[in-house]
């Protein structure tokens, strides 16, 4: 799921808080972040098997 999709699906969350949460989840191994080298850049997040 893309960042904007997450932002739209979680009511009341700020962009800053979502960014922090996603970074923590990625650091803890619960999310994977895939960057696609396009213009504009496209980043997708996916839950890991954990």
Buried (B, 14 or more C-beta within 10 A) or exposed (E): EEBEEBBEEEEEBEEEEBEEBBEEBBEEEEBEEEEEEEEEEEEEBEEEEE
